[in-house]
Amino acid sequence: MDLQLAGKIALITGGSKGIGRATALRFVEEGASVMLCARGAEALDEAAALARKLEGARVATMPADLTRLEDIRGVVARCASEFGRIDILVNNAGSARPGEFQKLGDEDWHDDFELKFFGYVRMAREVMPIMAGAGSGVIVNVIGTGGLRPAAGYMIGGAANAALNHFTKALAGEGAKHRVRVVGVNPGPILTERLKRFAERPAPGHSVEETYARMTPIGRPGAPEEVADLIAFLASPRAAFITGANVTIDGGANPGLIG
Ligand SMILES: NC(=O)c1ccc[n+]([C@@H]2O[C@H](COP(=O)([O-])OP(=O)(O)OC[C@H]3O[C@@H](n4cnc5c(N)ncnc54)[C@H](OP(=O)(O)O)[C@@H]3O)[C@@H](O)[C@H]2O)c1
């Protein structure tokens, strides 16, 4: 199936590692140009070098801390000036700490919401007028099944993800007025560096392999490339009738009716 992504311009936050990098490489393979941002310049350069090995790739990078509004505005301005437009935004840069409720203070909640929730909201608010002006565009929010499966030990990330599921659907209503689609992706455990760090400290009595196997009913975590494939489809014209949907990709780990 031709995803019809050739010639599209995609801005991918957190595009230097993990799911963001896999998504960048998939988009480039499909003929899209990508603008990648993250804090660390070195990892950005490495991701860009990988992408540039692919034929015809146009890749730009910009170090940015997406907890800062001025950095968000800088990235959007750079993407628009470098490529002339923004067809696809993948809001992906995010993380939130686990921890016990009584041990997490206001600062912890604020810090994590600043990136994982407000980073997405602010980026969408900056990009939406550009897409609306063009009369087309797609925003993909990479969220997480933590929002669908409340857990005492992952309350900040769960709450931010739940809010982002809501935000995605609400923003789709706004986007529809301008022919801009808004979709969400809820990954379960995906084998990025972050998950590896967690699995390397397995529960007592379990090996790293057992820890991975117990993560999902199908006996393994997902690969970043599997999430990238879903994002590429949802961002593509092939998914033109999908908006306001949050799609779960978790190897069956979420047993709930929603997602
Ligand atoms: N992996 C999973 O199991 C999983 C499950 C559910 C949801 N998710 C979600 O999927 C998304 C990607 O996760 P991942 O596992 O691929 O993460 P990752 O491998 O840790 O990569 C995170 C990316 O975001 C960038 N980043 C982090 N903080 C940033 C900041 N303040 N400003 C700008 N960029 C920043 C990182 O680069 P720098 O550090 O250099 O800034 C990196 O490029 C996240 O939103 C995560 O919550 C992941």
The ligand as a Gaussian input file, in Angstrom:
#p B3LYP/6-31G(d) Opt

LIG

0 1
 N        8.590000       3.344000      25.366000
 C        7.451000       3.043000      25.933000
 O        7.268000       1.958000      26.492000
 C        6.297000       4.046000      25.917000
 C        5.039000       3.620000      26.378000
 C        3.988000       4.497000      26.382000
 C        4.166000       5.793000      25.919000
 N        5.393000       6.187000      25.480000
 C        5.521000       7.583000      25.013000
 O        6.123000       7.615000      23.748000
 C        6.917000       8.794000      23.614000
 C        8.327000       8.386000      23.185000
 O        8.860000       7.509000      24.157000
 P       10.261000       6.755000      23.946000
 O       10.229000       5.551000      24.790000
 O       10.562000       6.667000      22.490000
 O       11.227000       7.816000      24.658000
 P       12.824000       7.950000      24.575000
 O       13.459000       6.813000      23.865000
 O       13.231000       8.270000      25.986000
 O       12.999000       9.250000      23.676000
 C       12.457000      10.470000      24.113000
 C       12.758000      11.549000      23.092000
 O       12.237000      12.804000      23.581000
 C       13.325000      13.741000      23.736000
 N       13.044000      14.597000      24.889000
 C       12.971000      14.243000      26.195000
 N       12.737000      15.319000      26.955000
 C       12.661000      16.384000      26.116000
 C       12.472000      17.783000      26.284000
 N       12.296000      18.334000      27.508000
 N       12.458000      18.587000      25.189000
 C       12.644000      18.048000      23.957000
 N       12.833000      16.742000      23.728000
 C       12.852000      15.923000      24.795000
 C       14.569000      12.859000      23.909000
 O       15.772000      13.500000      23.564000
 P       16.620000      14.352000      24.670000
 O       16.656000      13.530000      25.916000
 O       17.957000      14.575000      24.045000
 O       15.865000      15.629000      24.858000
 C       14.241000      11.762000      22.891000
 O       14.473000      12.217000      21.581000
 C        6.882000       9.494000      24.984000
 O        5.937000      10.535000      24.945000
 C        6.436000       8.391000      25.934000
 O        5.744000       8.893000      27.047000
 C        6.458000       5.343000      25.462000

